[in-house]
Amino acid sequence: MDANLGRVVITGVAGRVGPTVREGLRGEVGDLVLVDRRRLTAGEGETVIEGDVTDPDVARKAFEGADAVVHLAGCSDEAPFRELVDANITGTFTVLEAARRSGVRRVVLAGSNRVTGAYPIHHHVFPDEPLRPDGLYAVSKAAVEALGQMYADKFGLEVVVLRLGSFEAEPTETRHLATWLSPRDCVGFVRAALTASGVGYSAVYAVSANARRFWDLTAGERELGYRPVDDAARFASRFPDDDPFWQGGPQSGEAATAEFTLPYLAE
Ligand SMILES: NC(=O)c1ccc[n+]([C@@H]2O[C@H](COP(=O)([O-])OP(=O)(O)OC[C@H]3O[C@@H](n4cnc5c(N)ncnc54)[C@H](O)[C@@H]3O)[C@@H](O)[C@H]2O)c1
């Protein structure tokens, strides 16, 4: 990325994914603005804004003069529905609206592979297939995608949704042999999402080049110009090949079961 790109905001930078993205972009972006509810310390070329991005004033202050936003902040797993609505749907609306008002050119949204998590593992999914959310969290991420599409179509904001796979330093369970997103590929996808030309709206899977993956990578390559480099296969010996996961069932495994969501349905 060209340092002349200017000012890039990362929300939710103090979570699991954020520090890797921050580190990966440092030195490539002229000016990084870091937003989180958690305490952060600014490094060279960085500005810290401690606050809640569901607050429009915080978002507008953070986005002033920004060229692009990488929106990672939100609720990152199954939770009570109203919590997900506030954190992910209202949060993304606030971010997109603040971006529009502030004249931000591009917004990269953290989507999730779980928007299609109810497809069976033997189905190779393309990003333009109908969504099959595996739970309430996935429904909130489906709304995130719809908001991004609307802001692109109606207001000309450039929006890229990265349907992140399982972000881990290394795979820690059988399913990750299909779903792993390595730190290196995570940075690669975010960098490509920020720099690709000709983007209107694009939603792609951000997953490493795992031999056992069940998600399409060609759309990401075509639309963002990024081809992932890592493959979880080199960790395969750590996991039993006869794991019931490979016998069938939904791509999200346990997360797609009714039991996983039932505790969160109480009003
Ligand atoms: N980690 C993964 O494997 C994975 C997979 C798919 C999608 N995602 C998505 O990527 C994004 C980042 O994931 P993560 O694993 O780093 O999440 P995380 O839960 O570890 O971190 C989220 C960060 O956002 C901050 N935050 C939450 N709400 C906020 C708000 N309203 N204002 C300011 N800060 C707020 C939190 O303080 C935290 O630092 C999330 O949107 C998540 O849904 C992650």
The ligand as an SDF file (V2000), in Angstrom:
LIG
                    3D

 44 48  0  0  0  0  0  0  0  0999 V2000
  -11.9450  -13.9860   14.9580 N   0  0  0  0  0  0  0  0  0  0  0  0
  -12.4760  -14.6390   13.9140 C   0  0  0  0  0  0  0  0  0  0  0  0
  -12.0780  -15.7730   13.5730 O   0  0  0  0  0  0  0  0  0  0  0  0
  -13.6090  -14.0010   13.1260 C   0  0  0  0  0  0  0  0  0  0  0  0
  -14.2520  -14.7800   12.1710 C   0  0  0  0  0  0  0  0  0  0  0  0
  -15.2760  -14.2130   11.4300 C   0  0  0  0  0  0  0  0  0  0  0  0
  -15.6140  -12.8900   11.6400 C   0  0  0  0  0  0  0  0  0  0  0  0
  -14.9790  -12.1550   12.5920 N   0  0  0  0  0  0  0  0  0  0  0  0
  -15.3950  -10.7520   12.7920 C   0  0  0  0  0  0  0  0  0  0  0  0
  -14.2190   -9.9360   12.7720 O   0  0  0  0  0  0  0  0  0  0  0  0
  -14.3400   -8.8610   13.6860 C   0  0  0  0  0  0  0  0  0  0  0  0
  -13.1820   -8.9110   14.6790 C   0  0  0  0  0  0  0  0  0  0  0  0
  -13.2050  -10.1760   15.3060 O   0  0  0  0  0  0  0  0  0  0  0  0
  -12.3920  -10.4520   16.6540 P   0  0  0  0  0  0  0  0  0  0  0  0
  -12.3010  -11.9280   16.7760 O   0  0  0  0  0  0  0  0  0  0  0  0
  -11.1520   -9.6250   16.6700 O   0  0  0  0  0  0  0  0  0  0  0  0
  -13.4290   -9.9030   17.7270 O   0  0  0  0  0  0  0  0  0  0  0  0
  -13.1360   -9.6240   19.2670 P   0  0  0  0  0  0  0  0  0  0  0  0
  -14.4370   -9.8730   19.9790 O   0  0  0  0  0  0  0  0  0  0  0  0
  -11.9230  -10.3410   19.7300 O   0  0  0  0  0  0  0  0  0  0  0  0
  -12.8000   -8.0760   19.3050 O   0  0  0  0  0  0  0  0  0  0  0  0
  -13.7440   -7.0800   19.0290 C   0  0  0  0  0  0  0  0  0  0  0  0
  -13.1450   -5.7450   19.4500 C   0  0  0  0  0  0  0  0  0  0  0  0
  -14.1040   -4.7380   19.1620 O   0  0  0  0  0  0  0  0  0  0  0  0
  -14.2340   -3.8940   20.2960 C   0  0  0  0  0  0  0  0  0  0  0  0
  -15.5970   -3.3680   20.2780 N   0  0  0  0  0  0  0  0  0  0  0  0
  -16.7310   -4.1000   20.2990 C   0  0  0  0  0  0  0  0  0  0  0  0
  -17.7960   -3.2860   20.2210 N   0  0  0  0  0  0  0  0  0  0  0  0
  -17.3060   -2.0270   20.1520 C   0  0  0  0  0  0  0  0  0  0  0  0
  -17.9020   -0.7480   20.0480 C   0  0  0  0  0  0  0  0  0  0  0  0
  -19.2240   -0.5910   20.0070 N   0  0  0  0  0  0  0  0  0  0  0  0
  -17.1040    0.3270   20.0040 N   0  0  0  0  0  0  0  0  0  0  0  0
  -15.7500    0.1970   20.0490 C   0  0  0  0  0  0  0  0  0  0  0  0
  -15.1340   -0.9790   20.1380 N   0  0  0  0  0  0  0  0  0  0  0  0
  -15.8970   -2.0730   20.1880 C   0  0  0  0  0  0  0  0  0  0  0  0
  -13.9380   -4.7720   21.4950 C   0  0  0  0  0  0  0  0  0  0  0  0
  -13.5270   -3.9980   22.6200 O   0  0  0  0  0  0  0  0  0  0  0  0
  -12.8350   -5.6670   20.9530 C   0  0  0  0  0  0  0  0  0  0  0  0
  -11.5610   -5.0940   21.1590 O   0  0  0  0  0  0  0  0  0  0  0  0
  -15.7050   -9.0200   14.3470 C   0  0  0  0  0  0  0  0  0  0  0  0
  -16.6190   -8.2130   13.6610 O   0  0  0  0  0  0  0  0  0  0  0  0
  -16.0440  -10.4920   14.1420 C   0  0  0  0  0  0  0  0  0  0  0  0
  -17.4330  -10.7200   14.1310 O   0  0  0  0  0  0  0  0  0  0  0  0
  -13.9820  -12.6840   13.3550 C   0  0  0  0  0  0  0  0  0  0  0  0
  1  2  1  0
  2  3  2  0
  2  4  1  0
  4  5  1  0
  4 44  2  0
  5  6  2  0
  6  7  1  0
  7  8  2  0
  8  9  1  0
  8 44  1  0
  9 10  1  0
  9 42  1  0
 10 11  1  0
 11 12  1  0
 11 40  1  0
 12 13  1  0
 13 14  1  0
 14 15  2  0
 14 16  1  0
 14 17  1  0
 17 18  1  0
 18 19  2  0
 18 20  1  0
 18 21  1  0
 21 22  1  0
 22 23  1  0
 23 24  1  0
 23 38  1  0
 24 25  1  0
 25 26  1  0
 25 36  1  0
 26 27  1  0
 26 35  1  0
 27 28  2  0
 28 29  1  0
 29 30  1  0
 29 35  2  0
 30 31  1  0
 30 32  2  0
 32 33  1  0
 33 34  2  0
 34 35  1  0
 36 37  1  0
 36 38  1  0
 38 39  1  0
 40 41  1  0
 40 42  1  0
 42 43  1  0
M  CHG  2   8   1  16  -1
M  END
$$$$
